[in-house]
Amino acid sequence: MADRTLTEREAKALTTLTTALEALHDVHDEMTIRTAITFLRLALDQGTTQSDLARYYGWPKTSVNRNIKLLQDKGVRGNPGLGLLDLRADDVDERAKPVGVSPKGARLIRTLDHILSGVTEGGNS
């Protein structure tokens, strides 16, 4: 197999993505890709419920629930959570638990925005 040299744009994109993933990892050293995706998807679609997310990705509800608990303050198995998400009350369906971003989660989003904005600035989008 021949070695392929990355273009300057590809190298910058991979470097930026790595830096963004490192920022997520810095929040919790065992953050999985699925947990990171859960956070990012819920940040994009605030008010989404756990059931909505499970349907969207085809993930088991127990997996979604575990990731959301980790991303909240309460955590999993008695361990503290990350405090990045908040569950909110649904005025129509009390069983539904819409999820929103906490102030700590909003700070992480700003950090990721700062990291990723380098990809789109300077004509590299």
C-alpha positions in Angstrom: 0.0 0.0 0.0 1.4 3.4 -1.0 1.8 6.1 1.6 -0.4 9.1 1.0 0.6 12.5 2.2 -2.2 14.6 3.6 -3.0 17.8 2.0 -2.5 20.9 4.1 -6.3 21.3 4.4 -6.7 17.6 5.5 -4.0 17.9 8.1 -5.6 21.1 9.5 -9.0 19.4 9.6 -7.6 16.4 11.4 -5.6 18.5 13.9 -8.7 20.6 14.6 -10.9 17.5 15.1 -8.3 16.0 17.4 -8.1 19.2 19.5 -12.0 19.2 19.8 -12.0 15.6 20.8 -9.3 16.3 23.4 -11.5 19.1 24.8 -14.3 16.6 25.3 -11.9 14.1 26.8 -10.6 16.8 29.2 -14.1 17.0 30.7 -14.0 13.3 31.6 -11.1 11.1 30.8 -13.4 8.1 30.0 -15.8 9.9 27.8 -16.8 7.6 24.9 -17.6 8.7 21.4 -21.3 7.7 22.1 -21.4 10.0 25.2 -19.8 12.8 23.2 -22.3 12.3 20.4 -25.2 12.3 22.9 -24.0 15.6 24.3 -23.5 17.2 20.9 -26.8 16.0 19.5 -28.7 17.2 22.5 -26.9 20.6 22.4 -28.0 20.9 18.8 -31.6 19.8 19.4 -32.4 21.1 22.9 -35.7 19.8 24.2 -35.1 16.4 22.6 -36.2 13.6 24.8 -34.3 10.4 25.6 -36.8 8.4 23.6 -36.3 10.8 20.6 -32.6 10.3 20.8 -32.8 6.5 21.1 -35.1 6.4 18.0 -32.8 8.8 16.0 -29.7 6.7 16.5 -31.3 3.3 16.9 -29.6 3.0 20.3 -31.1 1.1 23.2 -33.0 3.4 25.6 -30.9 2.1 28.5 -27.7 3.2 26.7 -29.2 6.7 26.0 -30.4 6.9 29.6 -26.9 6.0 31.0 -25.2 8.5 28.8 -27.6 11.3 29.7 -27.2 10.5 33.4 -23.4 10.7 33.0 -23.9 14.1 31.3 -26.1 15.4 34.0 -25.2 16.2 37.6 -26.4 12.9 39.1 -24.1 10.5 37.2 -24.1 6.7 37.1 -23.7 4.1 39.8 -23.2 6.7 42.6 -20.5 8.6 40.8 -21.0 12.3 40.2 -22.1 13.3 36.7 -20.4 15.8 34.4 -23.0 18.6 34.8 -23.2 19.3 31.1 -27.0 18.7 30.6 -30.2 19.4 32.6 -33.5 17.5 32.4 -36.5 19.8 32.1 -40.1 19.2 32.9 -42.5 18.8 29.9 -45.7 20.8 30.5 -47.7 18.4 28.3 -46.3 14.9 29.1 -44.9 14.6 32.6 -43.2 11.3 31.6 -41.2 13.0 28.8 -37.9 14.5 30.0 -36.7 17.1 27.5 -33.0 17.7 27.8 -31.2 21.0 27.7 -27.6 22.3 28.1 -26.5 23.5 31.5 -24.3 26.5 32.0 -21.3 24.2 32.2 -22.3 22.5 29.0 -22.7 26.0 27.3 -19.1 26.8 28.3 -17.9 23.5 26.7 -19.9 24.4 23.5 -18.1 27.8 23.5 -14.7 26.1 23.8 -15.6 23.7 21.0 -16.8 26.6 18.9 -13.5 28.4 19.5 -11.5 25.3 18.5 -13.6 24.6 15.4 -13.9 28.1 14.2 -10.4 27.9 13.0 -11.6 25.4 10.3 -14.0 27.9 8.7 -12.0 31.1 9.2 -9.4 32.1 6.6 -11.1 30.3 3.7 -10.6 26.8 4.9 -14.3 25.8 5.1 
